[in-house]
Each structure stands twice: as structure tokens, then as C-alpha cells.
Amino acid sequence: MPAKSPDLVSVIIPAYNTMGVIDVQLTALAEQDYQGAFEVIVSDNGSTDGLAEHIDGHPLREILDLRRIDSSATKGAPHARNAGAAAARGEYLVFCDADDMVHPEWLGALVAAGQEYDSVSGPVETTTLNTPKVASWRPVQPPDKPEETPDFLNFGLSGNLGLWRRVFDSVGGFDESLNVGEDVDFTWRIQLAGFTLGHEPKAMVAYRLRDNYRALWRQSFAYGQAGPELYRHYRWYGLRPTKPLPLLVFALALVFRSPIVPRFISRLSTGGWIYYTAFAAGRISGSVKYRIWFV
């Protein structure tokens, strides 16, 4: 169990063509109330929008101890995070995303919780960076409730995660073969290796949602499709598919709460219905793709 505060914290941001939004995150990092030393690493995964020049000459470069690394050798956020961790100088690693916005107490809360836990997740909120309509499309957990898998391990989101470098190195970082669900896999492996995963409600991140139905469908479908791929491995550790009765209730709910049903009856927005339906479709697609039933 860690006994002292880290001398240096490394904040790692995977980025790909995010020049239009990353300054919101960098400004939020410059406004942290954390009193310790930290650096910010933007791991550029092959951007073509001028991000490299933008970061290299950024006005917050000195304040944030900001630097950019080239992680374009392998496409994907998992590789970008691993490359950022390899370049980091700190003994405590913190991950956030380029298109989100951390709250002022975020970094201090994650580091403080690191005195008790080997790794720490934090909550997200969807009201700051999204319109009320878009925010209604995607449910989020209450701040004091961690991300949960029924009858299995909790997990943390890669856009709001802190851990000690020794833990990161011990489990081998993020699995670069996974395009989606790598954060679930990573935090499950941390716990299965005997390390702890805590949850800190004060480490809040404003999460930027997909703001159109097509993008929402693609993202939620990909989330759903990742489930069977993870199940192939983690069923041996106790992960189980949804039980028949809850599955039936969920399927019926999608039918009776569809957009053709009046809103005052369904009590579900069109975006919310798309989110859940796409996730279910992804689960079915993934079950076919990986030849294993996990819905």
C-alpha cells in the first residue's frame, strides 16, 4: 500500500485530431487545485489536423510542463496510453481524454485516493459539455457509485483513472489488441492481479457525448460488441451473461419504449432508445462474430 504522496504525477492524454477541443481540457488542467508537481503528456496518435504544432507551441506549455510525444506507430487509444506511460517521468499515472474537461479538484482527489488504493477511478457527468437533449441520451452513474458489472468486478473508465506506475507495469498496460473495452479489461486485470481499485466521487470529469444519432449508434454498438470479446476470456473468472428474465424484460422495454410510442408513455428520448438498442445490437453482433453467447 502506498505510504507517501508521489513526487511527480504524470497526466497522460491520448489524442487523435482533437485540436478543436483539447484546449478545454488543457485549460482545466491548468486550473487544478492540486498543490503537487505534475506533468502533462499529449500522446499524439497520428493527428493530421495540426495538433502537433499546436501542442509544441502551446501557451500553457510551461505551466503544465506540457509535452507531446508521437505515438503514431500503432493506431488506437490503448497504444497511445501505453506510449504516454512509457514516456512519463512520474511514479503516479493519471489518464484523461482530450475531448473531456476535468473538474478543479480532480487531480488532487485521484492522488489523495492513491494513498489508500493501488488504482482509482472517478465519476463522470454529462451536463457541462452537452446540451440537455444530448445529455438525456446517455445515463451515468451517481458520483458515489462506481462502474459495476453484475455479479463480477467493478471497472474504471480510461478517461478518469489514476494508478501507481508499479501497478501499470505489473499488469502490462492496456491491451492494444482491443479497440473498445480496453479500460474494462485493464481494470479487471489490475484486480485479478491482486491490486485494489478504489472509487473517488470527488474526482469528477465532464464527459463529452456524441451529439448526433449516427455517432451515438456507432459508439454504443461498439460498446455492445466488445462484451462478447471480453467474455471469451473472463468467463473463466466468473463473468456471466445476463440472466433470461432480465434479458426478456430489457427486450420488451426496447419494444414498448421505442420512438413510435408517445414520449409521455415511453418516458425515453429517441437518443436514449438508440443508445440501448445499438448496445443490444452490438452484443448480438459480437456474439455471432466471436461465436460465443453473451447478450
N, C-alpha and C positions, 0 to 999 in steps of 0.2 A: 504494500500500500504506500503510495507516495507520501512523503513526510514534509516536503517543503515546496514552496512556490517555484515555478520554473524561472530560470534566469532570462530566458528568451522564449517567446511564443511565436510560432510561425503560422500565419493565416494564409491558407492556400485556396486560390480561386481558379478553377478550370474555366477556360474561356474559348469560345469559337464564334467569331463575327458578332461580338457583343459591344462594339464601340458605342452604339446608340443608347445603351442602358447602363454600362458599367460604372459611369461616374456617380450614379446614385448610390451604388454600393461603396465605392471608394470614399465618397464624402461621409457616408455613415460610419465607416471605419475610422476616419479622422476625428469623428465626434464621440468616440468611445470614452467612457469614464474610467476605463482600466488604467491603473497607475504604473503598471509594469512595462517592461520593454517588449515590443513585438515588431515583427517584420511582415510585409505583405508580398506574396509571390503570385503573380498572374501567370498561369501556365497556359500559354497560347498554343492551342491545338490545331494550328494551321489556318488562322484567320486571313481573310483576303479583303477586309473592309478598312484597312489602315489602323487596326488595333495596335500593331507593333510600334509604329511611330507615335501613336497617341500615348501609350504607356511609357515609352522610353523618354518622352519629353513632358511627362505629366507634372502639373504644378504641385501636386501633393507628394511628389517623389521622395523628398527628404523627410517630410513629416511622418509618412507611413513607412519609411525605409523600404520603399516600393521598388520592386524589380520584376522584369518579365523574363521568363525562360521559354525556349522553343520546345514544345512537346508534340511537334507535328509528325514525328516518326511513325506513330501509330494513332489512327483515328479513334476517338472516343473519350468520354469523360473519365472512365476508370484509369486509362493510361495517363491522362493529363494530371489527375490527382497523384498518381504514383510518381510521376516525374517531378511534380512540385514537392512532394515529400522527400525525394532523393536530393533535391537542391536546397532544402530547408536547413537552417542553422539551429533552430530551436529544439529543445527537448520535449516540448508540448506542441502538438499539431492540431490546428483547427481548420475545418473546411466550411466554406460557404460558397454560394453561387453568384455568378456575375450579374444576373438579372434580378436579384432579390435586394433587400435592404435590411441590414441588421439594426436592432434597437440599441440605444446608447449603452445599456448595461449588459449587452450580450456577451462580449468577450470576458469581462470580469466575472460574470456568472459562470461561464463554462470553466474558466481557470480555477475559480474557487471550488466548484464541484469536483474538479480533478484531484483535490486533496482527499476526497473520500472514495472516488471511483476510478477505475482504470480507463474507462471511456465514458463520455457523457453526451446525451442527445438533448435537444431543446425543441420547443414547440414552434409552430408557425401560425400566422394569422393572415387573412386574405382581404382585409378591409382597407389597408393603407394604399396598396398599389393597384387596386382593381375597382371598377365601378360596382355599385351594389348588385346590378344584374349579373355581372360575371362572377362576383363573389358567391352568389347563390348557387352556382353550378357545382361547386366542389366542397364537400363537407371537410371540416378539420376537427381534430381532437381538441377538447378543452386544454388550456395551458398546463394544468397539473396532471394530465393523463398522458402516459407515454404511448407510442405507437405499439399496437398489440397484434399478435397472431393468436386466434382462438386455440386454447389448449397447447400452445407452444411458446416459444421465446418471444420477448419483446424485440423491437428493432429500432434503429435510429435512421434518420434521413441524412443523406450525404451533404445536403445543403445547410446542415446545422449540427455539426458533430465535432467534438474535441476528444483527444486521446493522447496518451503518452507515446513518445516515439518507440519506446521498447515494446509496446503492445502492437503498434503498427508493424514493426519489423518482425515480431514473433509470429504473426499470422500471415505475413507475406503481402500485405497491402490489398488493394482492390483487385478482384478477378477481372482481367482485361478481356476475357472471352465473353463476358456478359455486357450486353448493350443497355439493358434495363434490369433493375432489381439488384444491381451490384452493391447498393448500400444495405439492403436487407441481408444479402449473403455475407457481406463483410461484418456486420454487427452480430449476426448469428455465429460466425466463425470465432469472433472475439469471445463470446460467452462459452462456446463449446470448448475453447482452449483453456477455460478456467478463469478468465478475466471477468470483471464486472462491467455492466452497462447501466449507468445511472441516468436519471432524467431531471433536468433543471428547468422548472417553469419560468424562471426569470430570464433565461437565455432565448429571448423571442426574436424571430425573424419574420419580416414582412415578405410573403411569398407572392411572386408574380404568376398569375394563372394564364393559360391560353385564352385568348379573348375572342375566338370565333369557333363556331361549331365544328368545322373541319379539323382544325388543330386540336380541339378538345377530344374529338373522336380518336384521332391518331394516337395521342398521348395515352388516353385511357385504355385503348385497345392494346397498346404495347405493354402497359402495366399488367393487364389481364393475361396476356400471352406469356409473360415472364413467370407466372405462378407455376405452371406445369414443369417448366425447365428447372426451377428451384426444387420442386417436389421430387424430381428424379433422384436427387442426392439426399435431401433432408428427410425423406420418409423413413430412412433408416434411423433417424434420431428422434422420431416421434411425430413429425408433421403429418397431419391427416386432412383429407378432402372435407368439404362441407357436408354435414350430415343430410340425409334425404329430405327430412321435413323442413328445415330452414331453407334448403335449396328450392323446394317447391314453393314455399311462401315468397321467396325472392323472385322466382319466375312469374308467379301470379301478380306480384306487385308491379313488375315491369309492364305487364299487360294492362292492368286496371289503372295504372298511373301514367299511361302514355300521353303524348301531347294532344291526341284526339279527344281525350276525356277533359271536360271543363276543369279549369285550374282550381276552382273552389271545391271540387270533389277530389281531384288527384293530389292537390297540395304539393306539387312537384313542378319545378320550372322545366322548360324544354331542355335547357342546358344540363340540368340535373339528371333528367331521363337519359340524355345522350351519354353522360358520364357513366352511369350504371350499366346501360345497355352495351356500350362499347367494351366495358370491362368484362362483362359476361361473354360477349362475342370473342374477346381475346382469350379468355380461359378455354372456350371450346376449340378455338383455332390452335392454341398451344397444346391442348390435349391430343389433337389429331397430329400436329407436327412432331411431337415428341413421343407419340404412341403410348401415352400414359394418362389415365383419367384423373384429372384434378380440376374440379369446377367449383 
